[in-house]
Amino acid sequence: MSDSSIPTDISATPDQASVVAPDGIAIGQAESTAKVSIRREAWWYLGPAFVASVAYMDPGNFATNIEGGARFGYQLLWVLLWSNAMAILVQYLAAKLGISTGKTLPENCRAEFSRPVTLCLWFAAEIAAMATDLAEFLGAALGFYLLFGIPMLPAAILTGVCVMLILAIEQLGFQWLERVIMAFVGVIGIAYAFEMFLSKPAWQPILKHVVVPEIHSSSIYIAVSMLGATVMPHVIYLHSALVLPRREAHDRTEHHHRKMELLDVLLAMNGAWLINSAMVVMAAAVFFGSGTHVYSIEAAHHTLTPLLGKFASVAFAVALLASGLSSSTVGTMAGQVILQGFLNLRISIFLRRVVTMIPAIVVIAVGLDPLKTLVLSQAVLSFCLPFAMIPLLILTQRRDLMGTHANRPVTNYLAAVATVVILGMNAWLLFAMFTGKS
């Protein structure tokens, strides 16, 4: 990125401006200029967390949130709240690692851990990347099918072409791709705001279930899948790479960069939480509230028309398509970071996109149920998550690696609790599955 695209007047402050201002009018103008400069700087830093947040509202989220809301009403909204809190913590730690070391999480793992450990972490990361890529690719193909009536197999090929075109935008500069993905996030948000308006949910039970945890053996599979769909291992790796261009392009301090990235994370992750919550609320209000059983995303789309009208089903399909295309793009980027970081192996990102299309095309050609495949992929992601979180926690608490930016004790405690919660929910799921209670 060229220096001309970086704000050059961000160092001005109202206090500094008032010293040189000769009168009241000039002071006001100087303060106004300083505020504009601060807003320009904040806008320049926004982007990495929004790219990562796309994975938190991908087609896997559609599948788990719709099934969770349709089967259990508002009961599992608390899972999204706590998952989002963990996502904020984890994504910030990933960004902080990249800013402080100048290397991605996979690169740090390769440098700091033994070869066998690195290979084990790489294998788990690739499983996570394949699972999420399958979900995202299927979702985009479903979006084309529901919106335009294109058969699934041609829709899958069209998805691959569109994702390659989106990836090519990065040749214009990293911020161009970020802004395109942020636009996709905006489309998803607007679509679900419209869905919420039409579904007219009951707000009192919503507030209750957001705050009060409630779970049973019958809902543990969906709860773990919602967790796997919300805290995504592949974007933990990716986020540590997304912050590097700004680290290299700006002369601000690491401390300032971390503060601005925290703002980025808070805005993006809370936005993703609201969108995920809107999915569950819509499914609970429309399907659970009417006693309608929804066994597929296609059925959810078609059922919306008689219940809420044609515009609701169109908004649903548009959101799914935007989610699938943007998250599939992000998934390909994450896979590239994983491969380069863990193995120091570089291949064309377009070649990787072609290779990773194959599992989704096989699923579509064989005729497997897309909704069940999506939910299963999210459960797989939940099992892979500790393989990203534990190394991240180990590395970010090391003062010899992070210097003064090493984690504080309270941060280590919170991250450890989050990891234990995920492992505990996974163990509960295994028990429920093997005892036939799931």
Backbone hydrogen bonds, N-H to C=O, Kabsch-Sander energy under -0.5 kcal/mol:
donor,donor_aa,acceptor,acceptor_aa,energy
5,S,2,S,-1.4
6,I,3,D,-1.7
12,A,9,D,-1.2
17,A,13,T,-2.6
18,S,14,P,-2.0
19,V,15,D,-0.9
19,V,16,Q,-0.7
20,V,16,Q,-0.8
21,A,17,A,-1.0
27,I,23,D,-2.2
28,G,24,G,-2.1
29,Q,25,I,-2.3
30,A,26,A,-2.8
31,E,27,I,-2.7
32,S,28,G,-2.3
33,T,29,Q,-2.5
34,A,30,A,-2.3
35,K,31,E,-2.3
36,V,32,S,-2.3
37,S,33,T,-2.3
38,I,34,A,-2.3
39,R,35,K,-2.4
40,R,36,V,-2.5
41,E,37,S,-2.3
42,A,38,I,-2.5
43,W,39,R,-2.5
44,W,40,R,-2.0
45,Y,41,E,-1.7
46,L,42,A,-1.5
51,V,47,G,-2.4
52,A,48,P,-2.2
53,S,49,A,-2.4
54,V,50,F,-0.9
54,V,51,V,-0.7
55,A,52,A,-1.3
56,Y,53,S,-1.5
57,M,54,V,-1.6
58,D,55,A,-0.7
61,N,58,D,-1.2
62,F,58,D,-1.5
63,A,59,P,-2.4
64,T,60,G,-2.5
65,N,61,N,-3.0
66,I,62,F,-2.4
67,E,63,A,-2.2
68,G,64,T,-2.8
69,G,65,N,-2.7
70,A,66,I,-2.7
71,R,67,E,-2.2
72,F,68,G,-2.3
73,G,69,G,-1.4
75,Q,72,F,-1.7
77,L,74,Y,-1.8
78,W,209,H,-0.8
79,V,76,L,-1.0
80,L,76,L,-0.8
80,L,77,L,-0.5
81,L,77,L,-1.5
82,W,78,W,-2.3
83,S,79,V,-2.4
84,N,80,L,-2.3
85,A,81,L,-1.9
86,M,82,W,-2.1
87,A,83,S,-2.4
88,I,84,N,-2.6
89,L,85,A,-1.8
90,V,86,M,-2.9
91,Q,87,A,-2.9
92,Y,88,I,-1.9
93,L,89,L,-2.2
94,A,90,V,-2.2
95,A,91,Q,-2.3
96,K,92,Y,-2.9
97,L,93,L,-2.2
98,G,94,A,-1.8
99,I,95,A,-2.5
100,S,96,K,-2.6
101,T,97,L,-2.2
102,G,98,G,-2.0
105,L,237,Y,-0.5
108,N,104,T,-2.4
109,C,105,L,-2.4
110,R,106,P,-2.4
111,A,107,E,-1.8
112,E,108,N,-2.3
113,F,109,C,-2.4
118,T,114,S,-2.6
119,L,115,R,-2.5
120,C,116,P,-2.1
121,L,117,V,-2.6
122,W,118,T,-2.5
123,F,119,L,-2.3
124,A,120,C,-2.1
125,A,121,L,-2.3
126,E,122,W,-2.5
127,I,123,F,-2.2
128,A,124,A,-2.2
129,A,125,A,-2.5
130,M,126,E,-2.6
131,A,127,I,-2.5
132,T,128,A,-2.5
133,D,129,A,-2.2
134,L,130,M,-2.1
135,A,131,A,-1.8
136,E,132,T,-2.6
137,F,133,D,-2.4
138,L,134,L,-2.3
139,G,135,A,-2.1
140,A,136,E,-2.1
141,A,137,F,-2.2
142,L,138,L,-2.5
143,G,139,G,-2.2
144,F,140,A,-2.2
145,Y,141,A,-2.2
146,L,142,L,-3.0
147,L,143,G,-2.3
148,F,144,F,-2.4
149,G,145,Y,-1.6
150,I,144,F,-1.0
155,A,151,P,-2.4
156,A,152,M,-2.2
157,I,153,L,-1.7
158,L,154,P,-2.6
159,T,155,A,-2.1
160,G,156,A,-1.9
161,V,157,I,-1.9
162,C,158,L,-2.5
163,V,159,T,-2.6
164,M,160,G,-1.9
165,L,161,V,-1.9
166,I,162,C,-2.3
167,L,163,V,-2.7
168,A,164,M,-1.7
169,I,165,L,-0.7
169,I,166,I,-1.2
170,E,167,L,-1.4
171,Q,168,A,-1.7
172,L,169,I,-2.1
173,G,170,E,-1.6
176,W,173,G,-0.8
177,L,173,G,-1.1
178,E,174,F,-1.8
179,R,175,Q,-2.5
180,V,176,W,-1.9
181,I,177,L,-2.2
182,M,178,E,-2.4
183,A,179,R,-1.9
184,F,180,V,-1.7
185,V,181,I,-2.1
186,G,182,M,-2.1
187,V,183,A,-2.0
188,I,184,F,-2.2
189,G,185,V,-2.5
190,I,186,G,-2.5
191,A,187,V,-2.4
192,Y,188,I,-2.1
193,A,189,G,-1.9
194,F,190,I,-2.0
195,E,191,A,-1.9
196,M,192,Y,-2.3
197,F,193,A,-2.0
198,L,194,F,-1.9
199,S,195,E,-2.2
200,K,196,M,-1.2
203,W,201,P,-0.7
206,I,202,A,-1.0
207,L,203,W,-2.4
208,K,204,Q,-1.9
209,H,205,P,-2.5
210,V,206,I,-1.7
211,V,207,L,-1.2
212,V,208,K,-3.0
219,S,216,H,-1.1
220,I,216,H,-0.9
223,A,219,S,-2.5
224,V,220,I,-2.8
225,S,221,Y,-2.1
226,M,222,I,-2.7
227,L,223,A,-2.1
228,G,224,V,-2.8
229,A,225,S,-2.1
230,T,226,M,-1.2
231,V,227,L,-2.6
232,M,230,T,-0.8
236,I,232,M,-0.7
236,I,233,P,-0.7
237,Y,233,P,-1.3
238,L,234,H,-1.9
239,H,235,V,-2.5
240,S,236,I,-1.1
241,A,237,Y,-0.6
241,A,238,L,-1.5
242,L,238,L,-2.1
243,V,239,H,-1.2
244,L,241,A,-1.2
247,R,243,V,-1.6
248,E,244,L,-2.1
249,A,245,P,-1.7
250,H,246,R,-1.5
257,H,253,T,-2.4
258,R,254,E,-2.6
259,K,255,H,-1.9
260,M,256,H,-2.3
261,E,257,H,-2.3
262,L,258,R,-2.1
263,L,259,K,-1.6
264,D,260,M,-2.1
265,V,261,E,-2.7
266,L,262,L,-2.6
267,L,263,L,-2.4
268,A,264,D,-2.4
269,M,265,V,-2.8
270,N,266,L,-1.6
271,G,267,L,-1.6
272,A,268,A,-2.1
273,W,269,M,-2.3
274,L,270,N,-2.1
275,I,271,G,-1.9
276,N,272,A,-2.6
277,S,273,W,-2.7
278,A,274,L,-2.1
279,M,275,I,-1.7
280,V,276,N,-1.9
281,V,277,S,-2.8
282,M,278,A,-2.6
283,A,279,M,-2.3
284,A,280,V,-2.8
285,A,281,V,-2.9
286,V,282,M,-2.6
287,F,283,A,-2.0
288,F,283,A,-1.8
289,G,284,A,-2.2
291,G,287,F,-0.6
291,G,288,F,-0.9
292,T,287,F,-2.6
295,Y,293,H,-0.5
300,A,296,S,-2.1
301,H,297,I,-2.4
302,H,298,E,-2.4
303,T,299,A,-2.6
304,L,300,A,-1.4
305,T,301,H,-0.7
305,T,302,H,-0.6
307,L,303,T,-1.4
308,L,304,L,-3.5
309,G,304,L,-1.1
309,G,305,T,-1.4
312,A,309,G,-0.5
313,S,309,G,-1.2
314,V,310,K,-2.1
315,A,311,F,-2.6
316,F,312,A,-2.1
317,A,313,S,-2.1
318,V,314,V,-2.6
319,A,315,A,-2.5
320,L,316,F,-2.2
321,L,317,A,-2.5
322,A,318,V,-2.7
323,S,319,A,-2.5
324,G,320,L,-2.7
325,L,321,L,-2.6
326,S,322,A,-2.1
327,S,323,S,-2.5
328,S,324,G,-1.9
329,T,325,L,-1.6
330,V,326,S,-2.1
331,G,327,S,-2.7
332,T,328,S,-1.8
333,M,329,T,-1.9
334,A,330,V,-2.5
335,G,331,G,-2.3
336,Q,332,T,-1.7
337,V,333,M,-1.9
338,I,334,A,-2.4
339,L,335,G,-2.3
340,Q,336,Q,-2.5
341,G,337,V,-2.4
342,F,338,I,-2.3
343,L,339,L,-1.6
344,N,340,Q,-1.1
345,L,339,L,-1.2
347,I,345,L,-0.5
352,R,348,S,-2.1
353,R,349,I,-1.7
354,V,350,F,-1.9
355,V,351,L,-2.4
356,T,352,R,-2.7
357,M,353,R,-0.7
357,M,354,V,-0.7
358,I,354,V,-0.5
358,I,355,V,-1.2
360,A,356,T,-0.5
361,I,357,M,-2.3
362,V,358,I,-2.4
363,V,359,P,-2.4
364,I,360,A,-2.3
365,A,361,I,-2.8
366,V,362,V,-2.7
367,G,363,V,-1.3
368,L,363,V,-1.8
373,T,369,D,-2.2
374,L,370,P,-2.6
375,V,371,L,-2.5
376,L,372,K,-2.4
377,S,373,T,-2.1
378,Q,374,L,-1.5
379,A,375,V,-1.6
380,V,376,L,-2.0
381,L,377,S,-1.8
382,S,378,Q,-1.7
383,F,379,A,-1.5
384,C,380,V,-1.6
385,L,381,L,-1.3
387,F,384,C,-1.0
388,A,384,C,-0.5
388,A,385,L,-1.8
389,M,385,L,-2.4
390,I,386,P,-2.6
392,L,388,A,-1.6
393,L,389,M,-2.6
394,I,390,I,-2.5
395,L,391,P,-2.6
396,T,392,L,-2.4
397,Q,393,L,-1.0
398,R,395,L,-1.2
399,R,397,Q,-0.7
401,L,398,R,-0.7
402,M,398,R,-2.8
403,G,399,R,-2.0
405,H,402,M,-1.7
406,A,403,G,-1.4
407,N,396,T,-2.5
412,N,408,R,-2.1
413,Y,409,P,-2.3
414,L,410,V,-2.4
415,A,411,T,-2.5
416,A,412,N,-2.3
417,V,413,Y,-2.4
418,A,414,L,-2.3
419,T,415,A,-2.1
420,V,416,A,-2.4
421,V,417,V,-2.5
422,I,418,A,-2.1
423,L,419,T,-2.4
424,G,420,V,-2.6
425,M,421,V,-2.5
426,N,422,I,-2.2
427,A,423,L,-2.3
428,W,424,G,-2.2
429,L,425,M,-2.1
430,L,426,N,-2.3
431,F,427,A,-2.3
432,A,428,W,-2.5
433,M,429,L,-2.6
434,F,430,L,-2.6
435,T,431,F,-1.7
436,G,433,M,-0.7
437,K,432,A,-2.3
438,S,432,A,-1.2
